[in-house]
Amino acid sequence: MKRKHAATLARIYSRPIPGSIRWTDIETMFLELGAEINAREGSRICVFLFGEVRVFHRPHPSPDTDKGAVSAIRKWLEAHGVKP
């Protein structure tokens, strides 16, 4: 994994949960992990990773991901053994 993606992963696992991770950084980290990302209606995106489909909302107007989404992503990654 590239250093940038490893840094994003480390920020996802940091405590307290950060609310300032750029969504584009999370998307590129998903792609690095082997995900397929498809656009859905509005700001929704479909992420296919680990044989599962998860739907997330791209944040707007701010590019930063909210704490709830970061927490959900961390739980999903933890469940599949992805750690920083």
Biopython code that builds the backbone (N, CA, C, O; Angstrom):
import numpy as np
from Bio.PDB.StructureBuilder import StructureBuilder

atoms = [
    (1, "MET", "N", (0.846, -1.164, 0.000)),
    (1, "MET", "CA", (0.000, 0.000, 0.000)),
    (1, "MET", "C", (0.902, 1.241, 0.000)),
    (1, "MET", "O", (1.893, 1.295, 0.728)),
    (2, "LYS", "N", (0.556, 2.212, -0.803)),
    (2, "LYS", "CA", (1.333, 3.440, -0.883)),
    (2, "LYS", "C", (1.241, 4.217, 0.431)),
    (2, "LYS", "O", (0.294, 4.066, 1.203)),
    (3, "ARG", "N", (2.239, 5.036, 0.653)),
    (3, "ARG", "CA", (2.323, 5.800, 1.899)),
    (3, "ARG", "C", (1.086, 6.675, 2.122)),
    (3, "ARG", "O", (0.601, 6.780, 3.248)),
    (4, "LYS", "N", (0.575, 7.297, 1.069)),
    (4, "LYS", "CA", (-0.592, 8.176, 1.195)),
    (4, "LYS", "C", (-1.808, 7.391, 1.666)),
    (4, "LYS", "O", (-2.556, 7.861, 2.523)),
    (5, "HIS", "N", (-2.012, 6.195, 1.112)),
    (5, "HIS", "CA", (-3.161, 5.384, 1.502)),
    (5, "HIS", "C", (-2.991, 4.839, 2.915)),
    (5, "HIS", "O", (-3.960, 4.730, 3.666)),
    (6, "ALA", "N", (-1.759, 4.498, 3.272)),
    (6, "ALA", "CA", (-1.490, 4.036, 4.633)),
    (6, "ALA", "C", (-1.752, 5.154, 5.637)),
    (6, "ALA", "O", (-2.237, 4.895, 6.738)),
    (7, "ALA", "N", (-1.440, 6.388, 5.270)),
    (7, "ALA", "CA", (-1.704, 7.528, 6.143)),
    (7, "ALA", "C", (-3.208, 7.754, 6.303)),
    (7, "ALA", "O", (-3.679, 8.071, 7.396)),
    (8, "THR", "N", (-3.950, 7.592, 5.226)),
    (8, "THR", "CA", (-5.411, 7.720, 5.305)),
    (8, "THR", "C", (-5.983, 6.642, 6.212)),
    (8, "THR", "O", (-6.861, 6.917, 7.031)),
    (9, "LEU", "N", (-5.494, 5.423, 6.072)),
    (9, "LEU", "CA", (-5.952, 4.328, 6.910)),
    (9, "LEU", "C", (-5.634, 4.601, 8.378)),
    (9, "LEU", "O", (-6.460, 4.333, 9.251)),
    (10, "ALA", "N", (-4.459, 5.123, 8.652)),
    (10, "ALA", "CA", (-4.084, 5.452, 10.027)),
    (10, "ALA", "C", (-4.995, 6.540, 10.596)),
    (10, "ALA", "O", (-5.347, 6.495, 11.774)),
    (11, "ARG", "N", (-5.373, 7.506, 9.780)),
    (11, "ARG", "CA", (-6.294, 8.560, 10.251)),
    (11, "ARG", "C", (-7.681, 7.997, 10.522)),
    (11, "ARG", "O", (-8.360, 8.444, 11.446)),
    (12, "ILE", "N", (-8.110, 7.018, 9.727)),
    (12, "ILE", "CA", (-9.422, 6.400, 9.968)),
    (12, "ILE", "C", (-9.436, 5.697, 11.321)),
    (12, "ILE", "O", (-10.454, 5.699, 12.013)),
    (13, "TYR", "N", (-8.310, 5.097, 11.698)),
    (13, "TYR", "CA", (-8.225, 4.356, 12.957)),
    (13, "TYR", "C", (-7.845, 5.225, 14.151)),
    (13, "TYR", "O", (-7.823, 4.731, 15.278)),
    (14, "SER", "N", (-7.548, 6.491, 13.940)),
    (14, "SER", "CA", (-7.122, 7.339, 15.052)),
    (14, "SER", "C", (-8.298, 7.654, 15.984)),
    (14, "SER", "O", (-9.463, 7.626, 15.587)),
    (15, "ARG", "N", (-7.946, 7.954, 17.230)),
    (15, "ARG", "CA", (-8.928, 8.334, 18.246)),
    (15, "ARG", "C", (-8.596, 9.725, 18.727)),
    (15, "ARG", "O", (-7.412, 9.990, 18.938)),
    (16, "PRO", "N", (-9.503, 10.612, 18.913)),
    (16, "PRO", "CA", (-10.918, 10.505, 18.595)),
    (16, "PRO", "C", (-11.135, 10.479, 17.085)),
    (16, "PRO", "O", (-10.242, 10.817, 16.308)),
    (17, "ILE", "N", (-12.320, 10.077, 16.694)),
    (17, "ILE", "CA", (-12.629, 9.941, 15.266)),
    (17, "ILE", "C", (-12.495, 11.301, 14.591)),
    (17, "ILE", "O", (-13.139, 12.265, 15.004)),
    (18, "PRO", "N", (-11.663, 11.383, 13.553)),
    (18, "PRO", "CA", (-11.489, 12.672, 12.875)),
    (18, "PRO", "C", (-12.666, 12.985, 11.956)),
    (18, "PRO", "O", (-13.275, 12.088, 11.373)),
    (19, "GLY", "N", (-12.966, 14.253, 11.841)),
    (19, "GLY", "CA", (-14.020, 14.687, 10.928)),
    (19, "GLY", "C", (-13.452, 15.508, 9.789)),
    (19, "GLY", "O", (-14.159, 16.315, 9.186)),
    (20, "SER", "N", (-12.183, 15.305, 9.493)),
    (20, "SER", "CA", (-11.537, 16.135, 8.479)),
    (20, "SER", "C", (-10.784, 15.323, 7.424)),
    (20, "SER", "O", (-9.843, 15.827, 6.810)),
    (21, "ILE", "N", (-11.191, 14.074, 7.211)),
    (21, "ILE", "CA", (-10.554, 13.264, 6.165)),
    (21, "ILE", "C", (-11.262, 13.554, 4.849)),
    (21, "ILE", "O", (-12.488, 13.474, 4.767)),
    (22, "ARG", "N", (-10.503, 13.884, 3.838)),
    (22, "ARG", "CA", (-11.108, 14.158, 2.528)),
    (22, "ARG", "C", (-11.691, 12.868, 1.949)),
    (22, "ARG", "O", (-11.066, 11.809, 1.999)),
    (23, "TRP", "N", (-12.891, 12.980, 1.404)),
    (23, "TRP", "CA", (-13.560, 11.808, 0.844)),
    (23, "TRP", "C", (-12.761, 11.225, -0.311)),
    (23, "TRP", "O", (-12.720, 10.004, -0.466)),
    (24, "THR", "N", (-12.132, 12.053, -1.118)),
    (24, "THR", "CA", (-11.355, 11.542, -2.251)),
    (24, "THR", "C", (-10.205, 10.658, -1.770)),
    (24, "THR", "O", (-9.846, 9.691, -2.443)),
    (25, "ASP", "N", (-9.621, 10.982, -0.605)),
    (25, "ASP", "CA", (-8.561, 10.140, -0.047)),
    (25, "ASP", "C", (-9.105, 8.765, 0.342)),
    (25, "ASP", "O", (-8.440, 7.749, 0.145)),
    (26, "ILE", "N", (-10.318, 8.743, 0.895)),
    (26, "ILE", "CA", (-10.927, 7.463, 1.272)),
    (26, "ILE", "C", (-11.257, 6.641, 0.026)),
    (26, "ILE", "O", (-11.033, 5.431, -0.001)),
    (27, "GLU", "N", (-11.790, 7.299, -1.001)),
    (27, "GLU", "CA", (-12.111, 6.584, -2.247)),
    (27, "GLU", "C", (-10.864, 5.979, -2.879)),
    (27, "GLU", "O", (-10.891, 4.827, -3.312)),
    (28, "THR", "N", (-9.773, 6.736, -2.936)),
    (28, "THR", "CA", (-8.560, 6.185, -3.546)),
    (28, "THR", "C", (-7.974, 5.059, -2.705)),
    (28, "THR", "O", (-7.361, 4.137, -3.242)),
    (29, "MET", "N", (-8.159, 5.130, -1.381)),
    (29, "MET", "CA", (-7.713, 4.032, -0.523)),
    (29, "MET", "C", (-8.537, 2.775, -0.815)),
    (29, "MET", "O", (-7.991, 1.674, -0.881)),
    (30, "PHE", "N", (-9.861, 2.944, -0.989)),
    (30, "PHE", "CA", (-10.704, 1.804, -1.368)),
    (30, "PHE", "C", (-10.211, 1.180, -2.669)),
    (30, "PHE", "O", (-10.113, -0.042, -2.776)),
    (31, "LEU", "N", (-9.902, 2.016, -3.654)),
    (31, "LEU", "CA", (-9.414, 1.508, -4.936)),
    (31, "LEU", "C", (-8.101, 0.755, -4.756)),
    (31, "LEU", "O", (-7.890, -0.276, -5.394)),
    (32, "GLU", "N", (-7.220, 1.256, -3.900)),
    (32, "GLU", "CA", (-5.943, 0.589, -3.621)),
    (32, "GLU", "C", (-6.172, -0.786, -2.991)),
    (32, "GLU", "O", (-5.394, -1.713, -3.218)),
    (33, "LEU", "N", (-7.231, -0.915, -2.205)),
    (33, "LEU", "CA", (-7.568, -2.197, -1.580)),
    (33, "LEU", "C", (-8.256, -3.156, -2.551)),
    (33, "LEU", "O", (-8.505, -4.311, -2.205)),
    (34, "GLY", "N", (-8.569, -2.684, -3.776)),
    (34, "GLY", "CA", (-9.167, -3.547, -4.787)),
    (34, "GLY", "C", (-10.655, -3.351, -4.986)),
    (34, "GLY", "O", (-11.319, -4.210, -5.566)),
    (35, "ALA", "N", (-11.185, -2.245, -4.519)),
    (35, "ALA", "CA", (-12.622, -1.992, -4.625)),
    (35, "ALA", "C", (-13.017, -1.558, -6.034)),
    (35, "ALA", "O", (-12.212, -1.035, -6.804)),
    (36, "GLU", "N", (-14.286, -1.796, -6.334)),
    (36, "GLU", "CA", (-14.920, -1.237, -7.523)),
    (36, "GLU", "C", (-15.896, -0.190, -7.023)),
    (36, "GLU", "O", (-16.683, -0.461, -6.117)),
    (37, "ILE", "N", (-15.857, 1.005, -7.601)),
    (37, "ILE", "CA", (-16.716, 2.095, -7.166)),
    (37, "ILE", "C", (-17.590, 2.528, -8.329)),
    (37, "ILE", "O", (-17.099, 2.817, -9.420)),
    (38, "ASN", "N", (-18.901, 2.569, -8.079)),
    (38, "ASN", "CA", (-19.863, 2.979, -9.095)),
    (38, "ASN", "C", (-20.723, 4.106, -8.539)),
    (38, "ASN", "O", (-21.115, 4.085, -7.372)),
    (39, "ALA", "N", (-21.013, 5.095, -9.392)),
    (39, "ALA", "CA", (-21.876, 6.199, -8.994)),
    (39, "ALA", "C", (-23.328, 5.733, -8.993)),
    (39, "ALA", "O", (-23.740, 4.943, -9.843)),
    (40, "ARG", "N", (-24.076, 6.219, -8.054)),
    (40, "ARG", "CA", (-25.518, 5.958, -7.962)),
    (40, "ARG", "C", (-26.249, 7.289, -8.059)),
    (40, "ARG", "O", (-25.680, 8.284, -8.508)),
    (41, "GLU", "N", (-27.497, 7.306, -7.642)),
    (41, "GLU", "CA", (-28.289, 8.530, -7.709)),
    (41, "GLU", "C", (-27.730, 9.591, -6.768)),
    (41, "GLU", "O", (-27.271, 9.280, -5.669)),
    (42, "GLY", "N", (-27.773, 10.824, -7.203)),
    (42, "GLY", "CA", (-27.333, 11.931, -6.374)),
    (42, "GLY", "C", (-25.870, 11.799, -5.990)),
    (42, "GLY", "O", (-25.004, 11.615, -6.845)),
    (43, "SER", "N", (-25.608, 11.894, -4.695)),
    (43, "SER", "CA", (-24.224, 11.832, -4.224)),
    (43, "SER", "C", (-23.859, 10.445, -3.708)),
    (43, "SER", "O", (-22.810, 10.276, -3.087)),
    (44, "ARG", "N", (-24.698, 9.463, -3.953)),
    (44, "ARG", "CA", (-24.411, 8.103, -3.480)),
    (44, "ARG", "C", (-23.387, 7.418, -4.379)),
    (44, "ARG", "O", (-23.354, 7.619, -5.593)),
    (45, "ILE", "N", (-22.552, 6.602, -3.735)),
    (45, "ILE", "CA", (-21.653, 5.740, -4.496)),
    (45, "ILE", "C", (-21.744, 4.334, -3.923)),
    (45, "ILE", "O", (-21.984, 4.146, -2.730)),
    (46, "CYS", "N", (-21.552, 3.379, -4.772)),
    (46, "CYS", "CA", (-21.587, 1.969, -4.393)),
    (46, "CYS", "C", (-20.148, 1.457, -4.386)),
    (46, "CYS", "O", (-19.437, 1.563, -5.385)),
    (47, "VAL", "N", (-19.727, 0.902, -3.246)),
    (47, "VAL", "CA", (-18.369, 0.368, -3.111)),
    (47, "VAL", "C", (-18.475, -1.150, -2.987)),
    (47, "VAL", "O", (-19.091, -1.655, -2.048)),
    (48, "PHE", "N", (-17.877, -1.878, -3.930)),
    (48, "PHE", "CA", (-17.856, -3.339, -3.885)),
    (48, "PHE", "C", (-16.456, -3.755, -3.465)),
    (48, "PHE", "O", (-15.492, -3.599, -4.215)),
    (49, "LEU", "N", (-16.359, -4.296, -2.235)),
    (49, "LEU", "CA", (-15.083, -4.682, -1.666)),
    (49, "LEU", "C", (-15.324, -5.811, -0.680)),
    (49, "LEU", "O", (-16.345, -5.815, 0.006)),
    (50, "PHE", "N", (-14.427, -6.752, -0.594)),
    (50, "PHE", "CA", (-14.531, -7.919, 0.298)),
    (50, "PHE", "C", (-15.764, -8.774, -0.036)),
    (50, "PHE", "O", (-16.297, -9.460, 0.835)),
    (51, "GLY", "N", (-16.210, -8.731, -1.289)),
    (51, "GLY", "CA", (-17.388, -9.491, -1.680)),
    (51, "GLY", "C", (-18.682, -8.897, -1.161)),
    (51, "GLY", "O", (-19.718, -9.561, -1.190)),
    (52, "GLU", "N", (-18.645, -7.670, -0.690)),
    (52, "GLU", "CA", (-19.814, -6.981, -0.155)),
    (52, "GLU", "C", (-20.023, -5.666, -0.887)),
    (52, "GLU", "O", (-19.097, -5.102, -1.468)),
    (53, "VAL", "N", (-21.244, -5.201, -0.846)),
    (53, "VAL", "CA", (-21.580, -3.908, -1.428)),
    (53, "VAL", "C", (-21.975, -2.973, -0.296)),
    (53, "VAL", "O", (-22.827, -3.311, 0.526)),
    (54, "ARG", "N", (-21.364, -1.810, -0.254)),
    (54, "ARG", "CA", (-21.716, -0.777, 0.715)),
    (54, "ARG", "C", (-22.013, 0.493, -0.053)),
    (54, "ARG", "O", (-21.351, 0.805, -1.043)),
    (55, "VAL", "N", (-23.018, 1.226, 0.412)),
    (55, "VAL", "CA", (-23.384, 2.480, -0.232)),
    (55, "VAL", "C", (-23.020, 3.617, 0.722)),
    (55, "VAL", "O", (-23.400, 3.613, 1.893)),
    (56, "PHE", "N", (-22.284, 4.576, 0.200)),
    (56, "PHE", "CA", (-21.882, 5.754, 0.956)),
    (56, "PHE", "C", (-22.347, 7.001, 0.212)),
    (56, "PHE", "O", (-22.662, 6.953, -0.978)),
    (57, "HIS", "N", (-22.384, 8.111, 0.932)),
    (57, "HIS", "CA", (-22.720, 9.399, 0.332)),
    (57, "HIS", "C", (-21.471, 10.252, 0.263)),
    (57, "HIS", "O", (-20.764, 10.424, 1.256)),
    (58, "ARG", "N", (-21.207, 10.782, -0.919)),
    (58, "ARG", "CA", (-20.092, 11.733, -1.039)),
    (58, "ARG", "C", (-20.512, 13.007, -0.312)),
    (58, "ARG", "O", (-21.616, 13.511, -0.519)),
    (59, "PRO", "N", (-19.633, 13.523, 0.537)),
    (59, "PRO", "CA", (-19.996, 14.740, 1.268)),
    (59, "PRO", "C", (-20.041, 15.948, 0.336)),
    (59, "PRO", "O", (-19.284, 16.039, -0.630)),
    (60, "HIS", "N", (-20.939, 16.863, 0.649)),
    (60, "HIS", "CA", (-21.022, 18.106, -0.097)),
    (60, "HIS", "C", (-21.709, 19.133, 0.784)),
    (60, "HIS", "O", (-22.544, 18.715, 1.586)),
    (61, "PRO", "N", (-21.460, 20.373, 0.723)),
    (61, "PRO", "CA", (-20.489, 21.033, -0.144)),
    (61, "PRO", "C", (-19.051, 20.882, 0.342)),
    (61, "PRO", "O", (-18.115, 21.130, -0.417)),
    (62, "SER", "N", (-18.863, 20.477, 1.600)),
    (62, "SER", "CA", (-17.511, 20.297, 2.126)),
    (62, "SER", "C", (-16.922, 18.988, 1.606)),
    (62, "SER", "O", (-17.653, 18.008, 1.462)),
    (63, "PRO", "N", (-15.618, 18.947, 1.322)),
    (63, "PRO", "CA", (-15.006, 17.700, 0.835)),
    (63, "PRO", "C", (-14.660, 16.715, 1.953)),
    (63, "PRO", "O", (-14.201, 15.605, 1.684)),
    (64, "ASP", "N", (-14.882, 17.126, 3.225)),
    (64, "ASP", "CA", (-14.499, 16.300, 4.366)),
    (64, "ASP", "C", (-15.597, 15.320, 4.760)),
    (64, "ASP", "O", (-16.782, 15.650, 4.723)),
    (65, "THR", "N", (-15.190, 14.118, 5.135)),
    (65, "THR", "CA", (-16.104, 13.048, 5.532)),
    (65, "THR", "C", (-16.513, 13.250, 6.985)),
    (65, "THR", "O", (-15.677, 13.581, 7.825)),
    (66, "ASP", "N", (-17.791, 13.054, 7.284)),
    (66, "ASP", "CA", (-18.239, 13.237, 8.666)),
    (66, "ASP", "C", (-17.822, 12.067, 9.549)),
    (66, "ASP", "O", (-17.444, 11.005, 9.054)),
    (67, "LYS", "N", (-17.894, 12.270, 10.854)),
    (67, "LYS", "CA", (-17.411, 11.284, 11.815)),
    (67, "LYS", "C", (-18.190, 9.979, 11.755)),
    (67, "LYS", "O", (-17.611, 8.911, 11.954)),
    (68, "GLY", "N", (-19.481, 10.039, 11.487)),
    (68, "GLY", "CA", (-20.297, 8.827, 11.398)),
    (68, "GLY", "C", (-19.863, 7.928, 10.257)),
    (68, "GLY", "O", (-19.794, 6.708, 10.412)),
    (69, "ALA", "N", (-19.571, 8.526, 9.109)),
    (69, "ALA", "CA", (-19.106, 7.740, 7.961)),
    (69, "ALA", "C", (-17.727, 7.152, 8.222)),
    (69, "ALA", "O", (-17.459, 6.011, 7.847)),
    (70, "VAL", "N", (-16.850, 7.922, 8.862)),
    (70, "VAL", "CA", (-15.508, 7.417, 9.174)),
    (70, "VAL", "C", (-15.617, 6.229, 10.126)),
    (70, "VAL", "O", (-14.904, 5.238, 9.970)),
    (71, "SER", "N", (-16.506, 6.329, 11.109)),
    (71, "SER", "CA", (-16.708, 5.231, 12.056)),
    (71, "SER", "C", (-17.228, 3.983, 11.352)),
    (71, "SER", "O", (-16.767, 2.877, 11.634)),
    (72, "ALA", "N", (-18.185, 4.150, 10.441)),
    (72, "ALA", "CA", (-18.731, 3.010, 9.700)),
    (72, "ALA", "C", (-17.662, 2.363, 8.826)),
    (72, "ALA", "O", (-17.599, 1.137, 8.731)),
    (73, "ILE", "N", (-16.827, 3.170, 8.192)),
    (73, "ILE", "CA", (-15.758, 2.645, 7.353)),
    (73, "ILE", "C", (-14.758, 1.880, 8.200)),
    (73, "ILE", "O", (-14.294, 0.811, 7.801)),
    (74, "ARG", "N", (-14.419, 2.422, 9.376)),
    (74, "ARG", "CA", (-13.461, 1.747, 10.262)),
    (74, "ARG", "C", (-14.009, 0.389, 10.708)),
    (74, "ARG", "O", (-13.275, -0.600, 10.696)),
    (75, "LYS", "N", (-15.273, 0.324, 11.098)),
    (75, "LYS", "CA", (-15.867, -0.952, 11.516)),
    (75, "LYS", "C", (-15.859, -1.963, 10.373)),
    (75, "LYS", "O", (-15.601, -3.147, 10.594)),
    (76, "TRP", "N", (-16.140, -1.509, 9.162)),
    (76, "TRP", "CA", (-16.153, -2.392, 8.001)),
    (76, "TRP", "C", (-14.759, -2.932, 7.726)),
    (76, "TRP", "O", (-14.591, -4.124, 7.469)),
    (77, "LEU", "N", (-13.761, -2.058, 7.778)),
    (77, "LEU", "CA", (-12.385, -2.497, 7.543)),
    (77, "LEU", "C", (-11.900, -3.425, 8.648)),
    (77, "LEU", "O", (-11.224, -4.415, 8.371)),
    (78, "GLU", "N", (-12.237, -3.117, 9.899)),
    (78, "GLU", "CA", (-11.857, -3.979, 11.024)),
    (78, "GLU", "C", (-12.429, -5.375, 10.870)),
    (78, "GLU", "O", (-11.750, -6.362, 11.154)),
    (79, "ALA", "N", (-13.674, -5.465, 10.423)),
    (79, "ALA", "CA", (-14.344, -6.759, 10.257)),
    (79, "ALA", "C", (-13.642, -7.643, 9.241)),
    (79, "ALA", "O", (-13.799, -8.864, 9.257)),
    (80, "HIS", "N", (-12.867, -7.025, 8.355)),
    (80, "HIS", "CA", (-12.180, -7.787, 7.321)),
    (80, "HIS", "C", (-10.665, -7.793, 7.499)),
    (80, "HIS", "O", (-9.924, -8.125, 6.573)),
    (81, "GLY", "N", (-10.215, -7.427, 8.688)),
    (81, "GLY", "CA", (-8.809, -7.548, 9.032)),
    (81, "GLY", "C", (-7.884, -6.498, 8.432)),
    (81, "GLY", "O", (-6.670, -6.695, 8.399)),
    (82, "VAL", "N", (-8.432, -5.399, 7.964)),
    (82, "VAL", "CA", (-7.595, -4.333, 7.422)),
    (82, "VAL", "C", (-7.224, -3.409, 8.570)),
    (82, "VAL", "O", (-8.092, -2.791, 9.186)),
    (83, "LYS", "N", (-5.933, -3.319, 8.854)),
    (83, "LYS", "CA", (-5.438, -2.483, 9.959)),
    (83, "LYS", "C", (-4.279, -1.639, 9.451)),
    (83, "LYS", "O", (-3.604, -2.014, 8.492)),
    (84, "PRO", "N", (-4.046, -0.493, 10.097)),
    (84, "PRO", "CA", (-2.920, 0.362, 9.666)),
    (84, "PRO", "C", (-1.578, -0.250, 9.996)),
    (84, "PRO", "O", (-0.540, 0.341, 9.701)),
]
sb = StructureBuilder()
sb.init_structure("model")
sb.init_model(0)
sb.init_chain("A")
sb.init_seg("    ")
for serial, (resi, resn, name, xyz) in enumerate(atoms, 1):
    if name == "N":
        sb.init_residue(resn, " ", resi, " ")
    sb.init_atom(name, np.array(xyz, "f"), 0.0, 1.0, " ", f" {name:<3s}", serial, name[0])
structure = sb.get_structure()
